[in-house]
């Protein structure tokens, strides 16, 4: 098992391909994983937001983990999102993930019901005590409607309940302040969930990135990480700006679809055009991109020399 404190680099949240009847497409998922590994990624995040985790029941989640653990065969660390509204459900998913053989867990604050910061700490404490796997906290207030405050993260870290943070809050000021606060704790892993501010995040101390767009162009994000590690910020900025232009694939479904469906749908549509997956639909009720929107995604891929 690879300890979570050594996580670094590009760890994409793996898209989950579906069959026409909304089941896990095993052959396509294996191709996606092969594509990501060939791109040089440093780990994989299964069952995250880009994976459509909240739309999956427990058997589907177990199926994703079974396929991924088998396909990766220990080549890179695997993190599993164990995302659900209640502590006991999360513990159930965490036990399934542990049994599947993943290296760590990714946990959000509870959602739907309103939760205090004290209750969030108790949530993480109960999960960590029930399942002895490293935990990466996941701050995504746009989905769970509560923020993991810096004081809460500090308390979780002090108690040994978390090993790092995936920050998808979009709050760059808070991320910068957190990076400063964590300078005396070099083993605490800071990851940005932003596709568009990665070079900046690396400059202020991030250890890695969890980019949904990395499903489409994993090698591009690995090149950005390598440039940042080398201190070549001119190259990093150039690569980042190319990826910003490519990110337009995630914007083509709106306003007809929701932002989330446009984003994941854009990634899936691009991956269909690249021959990685056969179908670009998502779990219901999310609407897939239509023919006109798909044409715009194809044009973006051609402009980015991917198609």
C-alpha positions as CSV (number, residue, x, y, z in Angstrom):
1,X,0.0,0.0,0.0
2,X,1.3,3.4,-0.9
3,X,0.8,5.9,2.0
4,X,-1.3,8.9,1.2
5,X,1.4,11.4,2.4
6,X,3.5,10.5,-0.6
7,X,0.8,11.3,-3.1
8,X,1.8,13.9,-5.6
9,X,1.3,15.0,-9.2
10,X,-1.6,14.4,-11.5
11,X,-4.4,12.2,-10.1
12,X,-7.4,12.5,-12.4
13,X,-11.0,11.8,-11.2
14,X,-11.8,8.9,-13.5
15,X,-14.8,9.2,-15.8
16,X,-17.2,6.3,-15.5
17,X,-18.3,5.0,-18.9
18,X,-21.8,3.6,-19.1
19,X,-23.6,1.1,-21.3
20,X,-26.8,2.2,-23.0
21,X,-28.8,0.8,-20.0
22,X,-26.8,2.8,-17.4
23,X,-24.5,0.0,-16.2
24,X,-20.8,0.2,-15.8
25,X,-19.1,-0.4,-19.2
26,X,-16.1,-2.6,-18.1
27,X,-14.3,-2.7,-21.4
28,X,-14.5,1.1,-21.8
29,X,-13.4,1.8,-18.2
30,X,-10.4,-0.4,-18.7
31,X,-9.5,1.6,-21.9
32,X,-9.9,4.9,-19.9
33,X,-7.6,3.6,-17.2
34,X,-5.0,2.5,-19.8
35,X,-5.2,5.9,-21.5
36,X,-4.6,7.7,-18.2
37,X,-1.7,5.4,-17.3
38,X,-0.2,5.9,-20.7
39,X,-0.4,9.7,-20.2
40,X,1.9,9.3,-17.2
41,X,-0.5,10.1,-14.3
42,X,0.7,9.6,-10.8
43,X,-2.5,8.1,-9.3
44,X,-6.2,7.7,-10.0
45,X,-9.2,9.0,-8.0
46,X,-12.2,6.7,-8.5
47,X,-15.7,7.5,-7.6
48,X,-15.4,11.3,-7.4
49,X,-17.7,14.0,-8.7
50,X,-16.5,13.6,-12.3
51,X,-17.1,9.8,-11.9
52,X,-20.8,10.5,-11.1
53,X,-20.4,8.7,-7.8
54,X,-23.6,10.0,-6.1
55,X,-25.7,8.5,-8.9
56,X,-24.3,5.0,-8.2
57,X,-25.6,2.4,-5.8
58,X,-23.2,0.3,-3.8
59,X,-23.0,-2.6,-6.2
60,X,-22.0,-0.2,-9.1
61,X,-19.4,1.4,-6.9
62,X,-17.9,-2.0,-6.0
63,X,-17.8,-2.9,-9.7
64,X,-15.9,0.3,-10.6
65,X,-13.4,-0.5,-7.8
66,X,-13.0,-4.2,-8.8
67,X,-12.3,-3.2,-12.4
68,X,-9.8,-0.4,-11.5
69,X,-7.9,-2.4,-8.9
70,X,-7.5,-5.3,-11.4
71,X,-6.5,-3.0,-14.3
72,X,-4.0,-0.9,-12.4
73,X,-2.4,-3.8,-10.7
74,X,-0.5,-1.7,-8.2
75,X,1.2,0.6,-10.8
76,X,-0.1,3.8,-9.2
77,X,-2.0,4.7,-6.0
78,X,-5.8,4.4,-6.1
79,X,-8.1,6.7,-4.1
80,X,-11.8,5.9,-3.7
81,X,-14.4,8.5,-3.1
82,X,-16.8,7.3,-0.3
83,X,-19.3,10.0,-0.7
84,X,-22.8,9.9,0.8
85,X,-24.9,12.1,3.1
86,X,-24.5,10.1,6.3
87,X,-21.6,8.8,8.3
88,X,-22.8,5.2,8.5
89,X,-23.3,5.0,4.7
90,X,-19.9,6.4,4.1
91,X,-18.4,3.8,6.5
92,X,-20.1,1.1,4.5
93,X,-18.6,2.4,1.2
94,X,-15.2,2.7,2.9
95,X,-15.3,-0.9,4.0
96,X,-16.1,-1.9,0.4
97,X,-13.2,0.2,-0.8
98,X,-10.8,-1.3,1.7
99,X,-11.9,-4.8,0.7
100,X,-11.4,-3.9,-3.0
101,X,-7.8,-3.0,-2.2
102,X,-7.5,0.8,-2.7
103,X,-4.8,2.8,-1.1
104,X,-6.8,5.6,0.4
105,X,-10.3,7.2,0.8
106,X,-11.7,10.6,-0.3
107,X,-14.3,12.0,2.1
108,X,-16.5,15.1,1.8
109,X,-18.5,16.8,4.6
110,X,-21.9,15.2,5.0
111,X,-24.6,16.8,2.8
112,X,-28.3,17.4,2.4
113,X,-28.8,17.8,6.1
114,X,-27.2,21.0,7.5
115,X,-24.0,20.1,9.4
116,X,-21.8,22.1,11.8
117,X,-18.0,22.1,11.8
118,X,-18.1,20.0,15.0
119,X,-20.3,17.4,13.4
120,X,-18.0,17.4,10.3
121,X,-15.1,16.5,12.6
122,X,-17.1,13.7,14.3
123,X,-18.0,12.4,10.8
124,X,-14.3,12.1,9.8
125,X,-13.4,10.7,13.2
126,X,-15.9,7.9,13.0
127,X,-14.9,7.0,9.4
128,X,-11.2,6.9,10.2
129,X,-11.7,4.8,13.4
130,X,-14.0,2.4,11.5
131,X,-11.7,1.9,8.5
132,X,-7.9,2.3,8.9
133,X,-7.1,3.8,5.5
134,X,-5.6,7.2,4.9
135,X,-8.2,9.9,4.2
136,X,-8.0,12.8,1.8
137,X,-10.5,15.5,2.7
138,X,-12.5,16.8,-0.2
139,X,-13.7,20.5,0.0
140,X,-16.5,21.0,-2.5
141,X,-19.1,23.4,-1.1
142,X,-20.8,23.9,-4.4
143,X,-22.1,20.3,-4.0
144,X,-22.2,19.6,-0.3
145,X,-23.2,23.2,0.7
146,X,-20.8,23.5,3.6
147,X,-17.2,24.5,3.6
148,X,-14.3,22.6,5.3
149,X,-13.0,25.6,7.2
150,X,-9.3,25.9,7.8
151,X,-9.7,25.5,11.5
152,X,-11.6,22.3,10.9
153,X,-8.9,21.0,8.6
154,X,-6.2,21.9,11.2
155,X,-8.2,20.0,13.9
156,X,-8.6,17.0,11.7
157,X,-4.9,16.9,10.8
158,X,-3.9,17.4,14.5
159,X,-5.9,14.3,15.5
160,X,-4.4,12.3,12.6
161,X,-7.7,11.9,10.9
162,X,-6.7,13.2,7.4
163,X,-3.5,13.1,5.3
164,X,-4.4,15.8,2.8
165,X,-7.0,17.9,1.0
166,X,-8.5,18.1,-2.4
167,X,-9.7,21.7,-2.7
168,X,-12.5,22.1,-5.2
169,X,-13.9,25.2,-3.5
170,X,-12.8,27.7,-6.1
171,X,-11.6,29.9,-3.2
172,X,-8.0,30.7,-4.3
173,X,-7.4,33.1,-1.4
174,X,-8.3,30.4,1.2
175,X,-6.1,27.9,-0.6
176,X,-3.2,30.3,-0.5
177,X,-3.7,30.9,3.2
178,X,-4.0,27.1,3.8
179,X,-0.7,26.6,2.0
180,X,1.0,29.1,4.2
181,X,-0.4,27.5,7.3
182,X,0.7,24.0,6.2
183,X,4.3,25.0,5.6
184,X,5.3,23.5,8.9
185,X,3.6,20.2,8.0
186,X,5.3,19.0,4.8
187,X,3.6,15.6,4.9
188,X,0.1,17.2,4.5
189,X,-0.8,16.8,0.9
190,X,-2.5,19.8,-0.8
191,X,-4.2,19.1,-4.2
192,X,-6.2,21.6,-6.3
193,X,-9.3,20.4,-8.1
194,X,-9.2,23.3,-10.5
195,X,-8.2,22.6,-14.1
196,X,-7.6,26.3,-14.8
197,X,-5.3,27.5,-11.9
198,X,-2.9,24.6,-11.7
199,X,0.3,26.5,-12.4
200,X,-0.7,29.1,-9.7
201,X,-1.5,26.4,-7.2
202,X,1.9,24.7,-7.8
203,X,3.6,28.1,-7.3
204,X,2.0,28.5,-3.8
205,X,2.7,25.0,-2.6
206,X,0.2,22.5,-4.0
207,X,1.6,18.9,-4.3
208,X,-0.7,18.0,-7.2
209,X,-3.9,18.4,-9.1
210,X,-7.1,16.4,-9.6
211,X,-8.3,17.6,-13.0
212,X,-11.5,16.3,-14.6
213,X,-10.1,17.5,-18.0
214,X,-7.2,15.1,-17.3
215,X,-9.4,12.3,-18.6
216,X,-9.2,14.0,-22.0
217,X,-5.5,15.1,-22.0
218,X,-3.7,13.4,-19.1
219,X,-0.3,14.0,-20.8
220,X,-0.9,17.7,-20.9
221,X,-1.4,17.9,-17.2
222,X,1.6,15.7,-16.5
223,X,3.7,18.1,-18.7
224,X,2.4,21.0,-16.7
225,X,3.4,19.3,-13.4
226,X,6.8,18.4,-14.8
227,X,7.4,22.0,-15.9
228,X,6.4,23.3,-12.4
229,X,8.7,20.8,-10.7
230,X,11.5,22.0,-12.9
231,X,10.8,25.6,-12.0
232,X,10.1,26.4,-15.6
233,X,7.2,28.7,-15.0
234,X,7.2,30.1,-18.5
235,X,6.6,26.6,-19.9
236,X,4.0,25.9,-17.2
237,X,2.1,29.0,-18.0
238,X,2.1,28.1,-21.7
239,X,0.8,24.6,-21.1
240,X,-1.8,25.9,-18.6
241,X,-3.1,28.4,-21.2
242,X,-3.4,25.6,-23.8
243,X,-5.4,23.5,-21.3
244,X,-7.6,26.5,-20.5
245,X,-8.5,26.6,-24.2
246,X,-9.2,22.9,-24.2
247,X,-11.4,23.2,-21.1
248,X,-14.0,24.8,-23.3
249,X,-15.2,21.3,-24.0
250,X,-16.8,21.4,-20.5
251,X,-18.8,24.5,-21.4
252,X,-20.7,23.5,-24.5
253,X,-23.8,22.0,-22.9
254,X,-25.0,25.1,-21.0
255,X,-27.5,26.6,-20.7
256,X,-29.5,23.7,-22.1
257,X,-27.9,21.4,-19.4
258,X,-26.7,22.0,-15.9
259,X,-23.1,23.1,-15.3
260,X,-22.2,19.7,-13.9
261,X,-23.8,17.8,-16.8
262,X,-22.1,20.1,-19.3
263,X,-18.7,19.5,-17.6
264,X,-18.8,15.7,-17.3
265,X,-20.8,15.5,-20.5
266,X,-18.2,17.5,-22.3
267,X,-15.4,15.3,-21.0
268,X,-17.4,12.2,-22.0
269,X,-18.2,13.6,-25.4
270,X,-14.5,14.4,-26.0
271,X,-13.6,10.9,-25.0
272,X,-16.1,9.4,-27.3
273,X,-14.7,11.4,-30.2
274,X,-11.2,10.2,-29.2
275,X,-12.4,6.6,-29.4
276,X,-11.9,5.9,-25.7
277,X,-15.6,5.2,-24.8
278,X,-18.5,4.3,-27.0
279,X,-21.3,6.4,-25.3
280,X,-21.3,9.9,-23.9
281,X,-24.5,9.8,-21.8
282,X,-24.5,10.2,-18.0
283,X,-26.7,8.9,-15.2
284,X,-30.2,10.3,-15.3
285,X,-31.5,13.0,-15.1
286,X,-28.3,14.6,-16.6
287,X,-28.8,15.3,-20.3
288,X,-26.0,14.3,-22.8
289,X,-24.6,16.8,-25.2
290,X,-26.6,17.0,-28.5
291,X,-25.3,16.9,-32.0
292,X,-24.6,20.6,-32.3
293,X,-22.8,20.7,-29.0
294,X,-20.8,17.6,-29.9
295,X,-19.7,19.4,-33.1
296,X,-18.4,22.3,-31.1
297,X,-16.5,19.8,-28.8
298,X,-14.9,18.2,-31.9
299,X,-13.8,21.6,-33.2
300,X,-12.1,22.4,-29.8
301,X,-10.3,19.0,-29.9
302,X,-9.1,19.7,-33.5
303,X,-7.9,23.2,-32.5
304,X,-6.0,21.6,-29.6
305,X,-4.5,19.0,-32.0
306,X,-6.1,16.1,-30.1
307,X,-8.4,15.1,-33.0
